[in-house]
Amino acid sequence: MDIYSFINSRDIAAYCREIKKEWNPFEMAVIISRSNRPMADKHAAWRELITGYPDMPTPKNMHVDASGSLHKKLTELIAYEEQTIAQFQAAEPDATYVFDVYFYDGRGKERRKYTFNTHEDALVNISGSWDRYDVRSIEIEKYFIDDTENQKGSIAVTFDYDGSIHGFSVTDSETPEVVLWNIRDLNGAINEQLKSFYIDIPVPFKRGDILTIRITPDRCDDETVFVLDSLTRDDP
């Protein structure tokens, strides 16, 4: 697996590749989880960890307990995310979709004042209304008409301009006996395991370097320039 391709900074990825930095399978799973790659890429990489790398326990920290099998955790996570996306995409009576578009130029977001029958219709409307260069991300929410007491819950999915899925959030039903997406506990347990651990990633920078942070690698007009003062990995 090219684990370096899941490091969000191209400079840091190149440096780790150059020094042949290695991580154990759990650390690789964390790096994949926290990358900016689409969900489909993360699932493919986690499946490669399950089939091509040895299993190991997941460690304990102040947020989560240890578990006996990384492979089991990753299998559960993939199934949970695929189940949620399938539920988001499924046609259901009285379900509707609305979207927010987030922009690069400081305008924040814009919500369409009308709804759509499918998420595909919403994506078509977005591509016909805004240029690729303007759109930073898209959030499409599925909810139910007249569900004023949140009996059925809602799912909001984040897309890029090309329609690739990058993440989602679930609002659970307030009525457990009719909930459609009863997955809150599973979601929290798995995601905390991967997102609450410190992973040592060497960097080619030193104190005093002038660096940039970019929202997306291919745009230079949205970068923040700063002088590096300290590195987390140097703090014992």
N, C-alpha and C positions, 0 to 999 in steps of 0.2 A: 504494500500500500504506500502511496505517496502521501504520507501524513503531513509533510511540509506544505502541501497545497491547501491545507485547512487552516493554516496560520494566517490571520487577517492582514498582517503587514508583509508586503512582498520583500522588503529589505530584511526583515527578521527571518522570514522563511528561507531566503537565499543563504543567510548566514548559518542557520541551523543545518541546512543541507550541506554546506561547505565543511562544517566541523563534524558532520555525521552524528549529530545529536540523536539519541534514541530515548524512547519512553516506553514504559510497560503498557500492556493493553488497556488498563483502566485509565491511565493518563492520556492515551490516544483517544479513548472514548470521550473524555472531557474536552480535549482540543477540538474534536469533531463537533461536539454539542455547542461549543461557544464560537464556532466559525460563522462567517457571513454567507456560507454556501446555501443553496436551496435545500429544502427538506429532503428531496429525492436523493441528492448527493450524500446527505448525512445517513439516510437509511441504507444506501448501497455500501457505504464505508463501515457502518456498524455491522451489517451482514457479513462483510469480509472479516471483521474482527471475530465474529461468532464462528465462522467456518474455517478461518485460516490461522488463528492465533490461539494459544492456550488459554483456558479459562482460569480465573483467579477470583478470590474474594474481593469485594469492594470495601475500602477502608471506612473507618468511623471518624467523624469529626464532631464539632460542637452542634451541628445542625441535624445530622442523620446518624443512624446506627449502621454498623457493618452488615453486609449480607454475604451469603456463601458463594454466589455465582454471578460474575459479571455478565456471562452469556445469557442467563435467565433475565437479568435486569434489562439488557438491551432488547431481548426478544419481546418482553412486556412493553417496553417503550415504543418500539416500532408498531406493534399491534395496536396500542392505544392511539398513536397519532394517525395511523391509517384508518382506524375505526372512526375517529372524529372527523377526518376529512371526508370520508364516505358519507357520513351523516350530514355534513355541510352541503355536499353536492347533491344529495338525494332530493328528488321532487316530492313534496309533501303538501297536503291540503292546507291552505291558508298561510303557507310559508312565503316569505318575500325577502328580497335582498336590497340592501342600500349600501352605498360606498362613500368612503372618504378618500380623497387624493391628497397626498402630502408632497409639497413642492420643495425645490432646492433654493428658491430665491428669497426666502424669508417670509413668504405669504402664509406660512403655516399650512393649514389644510382647508379643503373645500368639500362640502357635502352636497351631492345632488338632491334636489328637492322632490324627486320622484323615485319609485322603487322598480324592481325588475323581477321577472319570473324566475330567472336562473342567474347564477354567478357569471356564466359565459356571456349573457346579454350585458351585464354590467361591465365586463372587461372590454367588450366591443365598443360600448359607449365611451369608455375612457380613451381607448386608442383613437377613436374618431374625434375626440374633443381636445386632447392635449398631445403635445409632441413628446417623444421619448426623453429629450434633453431636459424637459421641465419636471418630469415626474420622479420623485424620490422613492416613494412607495405607495401602495394602495391597500386599503383595508376594506374588505367587503364583509358585511354582517348579515347573517341569516337569523330572522326572528319570525314570530307569528303574529298575524293581524289580530287585533282585539285581545291580545294576551296581556292585559293590563296588570294582572297579578303574578306575572312571570311563572305560570304553571308549567311551561314547556322549556324555558331557558332560551339561550341564544348562543351562536358561535360566530366569532369574528376572525377572519383569516387574512393574513398579510401576504400580498403578492408583490412581485416586481413588475415592471412594465410589460415584460414578455409573458406574464401569466404564471411564472414559477412560484410555488408556495414557499414562504420562508418561516412561517410560524402561525400560531393561532392562540386565541384565548376563549375559554368556555365560561359562560354565566349559567350556573346550575339552577335548576328549577327550585322554586320555593315550596313545591308540593312533591315530596319524594315518591309518593305512590304513582304519580303520572310522569315522572321525569323521563326524558328521552335520552339524556346524556349523563348517566349516573357514573361519572368517571373522575370526580374531583380528587378522591383520596389516592387513586392510582397515579394520577398526574403529578400530584405534589411529591409523593414518595420517590418517583423515578427522577423527576427533573431536579430535585434537591440533591440527589446523589451526584449528578453530573455537574451542576452549576455552582456548588458551594465549596469546591476544592481548589486549593492553590496548586498550580502546575508550574514547575520551573522551566521557563523558556529563555535561553540565552539570547542576548541582543548584541548587535555590533556597535552600540552607542556608548558614550561616556558622558560624565557630567560636563556641562558647558556646550555640548553639541547643539546646533540649531536644527530643529526637526519640524516636521509637519504631520498633522493628523488630517486624513481625508475621509469624508463620509463614504465615498466610493473610489476605488483605485484609479478609474479612468478620467476623473474630473479634477482639475487643479483650481477651479474657481471657488470651490467650497472648502478649501483647506484652512486650517488654523496653524499659524507659525508660532513656535515657542522655543525657549532655551531649556534644555533638559537640566533639571536640578537634582533629581535623585531617581533611583530605580527600586521598585518593590523587591526585586530578587536580591538586592544588597542588604536588606533589612533582616537581621537574624530573628 
